[in-house]
Amino acid sequence: MLKRAMLGGLICMLILGSWIGNILYYQQLQLKEPIILKQDMTLTLKSDYAEMLYFNVLENKHKGKKVTAIQLPDDPQILFQIYPDQTYTHHVMMKAAAGLNQDELGAKLPLTIKEVLVYYNEGPPATVPIGEIRIEKASEKRVLDMVSASSSSGGAGDYMARLLEKVELDQVDVAVQDQLKAWVDVELNGVPVEDLKFPMALNNNEAITLSYHWDIPDDELDSEGLFQSFIRFHFRTQDGHAIVNDVPISQNMHLSEVQVRHLVRSGGDQQ
């Protein structure tokens, strides 16, 4: 009887220990504050349609502080819709989205946004850093006529385009901050852009191919941010005018379960 009692007590202790361990583990993965993911983004606005600006907000799935509204400090009239975007084991990624156009921002362009005003369901609002978002006017003249495009979830993509007139190509670059440029490889007509000789003469109706590939390390805190950018072509026309045409590339707009846990355990630190 004594052995049975000791065995029963041991089993109860193991169950209790497991239960307490699960509670402590759950508490470790709960956010004290929602996290607005930092991002590196360039948006180019045209006069004929709106471009979407996104913020991703990581919150606890159940209890805890929630984001109820986001405002741009200098443009409070721009309204963001907030909705669930991705669900994880203990958390949910909310997306805040608003359409931007040249008419609303007008003479303020080019504009750089580094922080937003965040409202919560409890407590006062707070000004939160969000990395860097650059908003510019798009070139009204197109030299590149896109023929086809493809992309993969692994961060690779291809474009084919034709020239609408005879031009010189002075430069090809990626509109992201310098520390991120090492994570993306870009080729033009099968040649890495850093190996090309500029200026490059291109003829009317000439076809060009563009390919890119992101290689983002999982163990870098920066990899838990959001990147949405452009490959930029800097052209010069026959009459000497400079024209910039952009080709959009997107990557890392969602986080994996592993990245979310890493981010939570770091206290939201996204250096």
C-alpha positions in Angstrom: 0.0 0.0 0.0 2.8 2.4 0.9 4.5 1.8 -2.5 1.2 2.4 -4.3 0.7 5.7 -2.3 4.3 6.8 -3.1 3.8 5.9 -6.8 0.5 7.8 -6.9 2.1 10.8 -5.2 5.0 10.8 -7.7 2.5 10.7 -10.6 0.6 13.6 -9.1 3.8 15.6 -8.7 4.8 14.9 -12.3 1.4 15.9 -13.6 1.5 19.1 -11.4 5.0 19.9 -12.6 4.0 19.4 -16.2 1.0 21.7 -15.7 3.1 24.4 -14.0 5.7 24.1 -16.7 3.1 24.6 -19.4 1.7 27.6 -17.7 5.2 29.2 -17.3 6.0 28.4 -20.9 2.7 30.0 -22.0 3.4 33.1 -19.9 6.9 33.4 -21.5 5.3 33.6 -24.9 2.8 36.3 -24.0 3.5 39.8 -25.1 3.2 42.7 -22.6 2.6 45.1 -25.5 1.7 44.5 -29.2 4.7 44.7 -31.5 4.5 46.8 -34.7 7.0 45.1 -37.0 9.7 47.4 -38.3 10.0 47.6 -42.0 12.0 48.9 -44.9 9.6 50.0 -47.6 9.6 52.3 -50.6 6.2 53.4 -52.2 5.9 55.3 -55.4 2.6 57.1 -55.8 1.0 57.7 -59.2 -1.7 60.3 -59.9 -4.3 57.8 -61.2 -4.6 55.2 -58.4 -3.9 54.6 -54.7 -1.0 52.6 -53.4 -1.5 50.5 -50.2 0.6 51.2 -47.1 0.7 48.3 -44.6 1.7 47.9 -41.0 1.9 44.4 -39.4 1.0 44.2 -35.7 1.8 41.1 -33.6 -0.6 40.6 -30.7 -1.5 37.8 -28.2 -4.1 35.6 -29.6 -6.4 35.8 -26.6 -6.0 38.1 -23.6 -3.8 41.2 -23.5 -3.4 44.6 -24.9 -4.7 45.2 -28.5 -4.2 47.8 -31.1 -7.4 49.7 -32.0 -6.1 52.4 -34.4 -3.0 53.7 -36.1 -2.4 57.2 -37.3 0.4 58.9 -39.2 1.5 61.8 -36.9 1.5 64.4 -39.7 -1.5 63.0 -41.7 -4.2 61.9 -39.2 -6.9 62.0 -42.0 -5.5 58.8 -43.5 -7.5 56.0 -42.0 -6.1 52.5 -41.5 -8.3 49.4 -41.5 -7.1 46.7 -39.0 -7.9 43.0 -39.6 -6.4 39.5 -38.9 -3.8 38.4 -41.4 -2.0 35.3 -40.0 -2.6 33.1 -37.0 0.1 31.4 -34.9 0.0 29.1 -31.9 -0.1 31.8 -29.3 -0.3 35.0 -31.4 -2.1 36.6 -34.3 -0.6 39.0 -36.9 -2.9 41.9 -37.5 -2.6 44.0 -40.6 -3.3 47.8 -40.7 -3.8 49.0 -44.3 -4.6 52.4 -45.9 -4.6 53.6 -49.5 -2.4 56.5 -50.3 -2.5 58.8 -53.4 -0.8 61.9 -54.6 -3.8 64.1 -54.0 -3.8 63.4 -50.2 -0.1 64.0 -49.7 0.6 66.5 -52.5 3.5 68.8 -51.9 4.7 66.7 -48.9 6.3 64.2 -51.3 8.9 62.9 -51.0 8.1 61.8 -47.5 9.8 59.6 -45.0 7.9 58.0 -42.1 9.8 56.6 -39.1 7.1 56.5 -36.4 3.3 56.2 -36.0 0.8 57.0 -33.3 -0.8 53.8 -31.9 -4.0 53.6 -30.0 -4.8 50.7 -27.7 -7.9 49.1 -26.0 -6.3 50.0 -22.7 -4.0 52.8 -21.6 -2.9 55.9 -23.5 -1.7 56.1 -27.1 2.0 55.9 -27.8 4.4 57.0 -30.6 6.1 53.9 -31.9 9.1 53.6 -34.2 8.4 51.6 -37.4 11.7 51.5 -39.2 11.6 53.6 -42.4 9.0 54.0 -45.1 9.9 56.2 -48.1 7.0 57.6 -50.1 7.8 59.3 -53.5 6.1 60.4 -56.7 6.3 57.9 -59.5 7.8 58.9 -62.8 4.9 59.8 -65.1 6.8 58.5 -68.2 7.5 54.8 -68.7 10.4 53.6 -70.7 9.9 50.0 -69.8 6.9 48.1 -71.1 6.4 45.0 -68.9 5.7 41.8 -71.0 5.7 39.1 -68.3 6.4 38.5 -64.6 6.7 35.6 -62.2 7.6 35.1 -58.6 7.9 32.3 -56.0 7.3 32.1 -52.2 11.0 31.5 -51.8 11.9 35.1 -52.6 12.8 34.8 -56.3 11.2 36.5 -59.3 11.7 37.2 -63.0 10.5 40.0 -65.4 10.7 40.4 -69.1 10.3 43.9 -70.6 10.7 45.8 -73.8 12.1 49.3 -74.3 9.6 51.9 -75.6 12.4 54.1 -77.1 16.1 54.3 -77.5 17.8 55.1 -74.2 20.9 54.8 -72.1 20.7 52.8 -68.9 22.9 54.6 -66.3 22.3 52.5 -63.2 20.2 49.6 -61.7 19.8 49.5 -57.9 17.5 48.2 -55.2 15.5 50.7 -53.1 16.3 49.3 -49.7 18.6 50.4 -46.9 22.3 49.5 -47.3 22.3 46.8 -44.7 19.6 44.9 -46.6 21.2 45.1 -50.1 23.5 42.2 -49.3 20.5 40.0 -49.0 19.2 40.4 -52.5 20.9 39.4 -55.8 19.8 41.1 -59.0 20.7 40.1 -62.6 20.0 41.8 -65.8 20.1 39.6 -69.0 21.8 36.9 -66.9 24.6 39.2 -65.6 24.8 40.4 -61.9 24.2 44.1 -62.0 27.4 44.8 -60.1 29.3 43.3 -63.1 27.6 45.4 -65.7 29.3 48.3 -67.5 27.3 51.6 -67.4 26.1 53.5 -69.3 24.5 50.8 -71.4 22.9 51.6 -74.7 19.4 50.1 -75.3 17.5 50.3 -78.5 13.8 50.8 -79.1 11.8 47.5 -78.8 14.8 45.7 -77.4 13.9 43.0 -74.9 15.6 42.7 -71.4 15.2 40.2 -68.7 15.5 40.9 -65.0 15.8 38.3 -62.1 16.1 38.7 -58.4 16.5 36.5 -55.4 16.3 37.3 -51.7 18.5 35.3 -49.3 17.4 36.4 -45.8 19.1 34.8 -42.8 16.7 33.4 -40.2 19.1 34.1 -37.3 19.3 37.9 -37.9 16.8 40.1 -36.0 16.5 42.3 -39.0 15.0 39.3 -40.9 12.0 39.6 -38.6 11.1 43.0 -40.2 9.2 43.6 -43.4 10.7 44.4 -46.8 8.8 45.8 -49.8 10.8 47.5 -52.4 11.7 48.2 -56.0 14.4 47.5 -58.5 15.1 50.9 -60.0 16.2 51.6 -63.5 17.9 55.0 -64.1 17.5 55.9 -67.8 18.6 58.8 -69.9 16.7 59.6 -73.1 18.1 60.8 -76.4 17.4 64.4 -75.5 19.2 64.1 -72.1 16.2 63.7 -69.7 16.7 61.5 -66.7 13.8 59.0 -66.1 13.5 56.5 -63.2 11.3 53.4 -63.7 10.6 51.0 -60.9 9.9 47.3 -60.9 8.3 46.1 -57.7 9.7 43.2 -55.6 8.3 42.0 -52.3 9.6 39.5 -49.7 9.2 38.7 -46.1 5.7 40.1 -45.7 4.9 37.2 -43.3 6.8 35.6 -40.4 7.3 31.9 -39.5 6.3 30.4 -36.2 10.0 30.2 -35.3 10.6 33.9 -36.1 7.5 34.9 -34.1 8.8 33.0 -31.0 12.3 34.5 -31.4 10.8 38.0 -31.7 8.6 37.5 -28.6 11.5 36.1 -26.5 13.7 39.1 -27.5 11.0 41.4 -26.1 10.2 42.8 -29.5 13.8 43.9 -30.2 14.1 44.3 -34.0 17.5 46.1 -34.1 
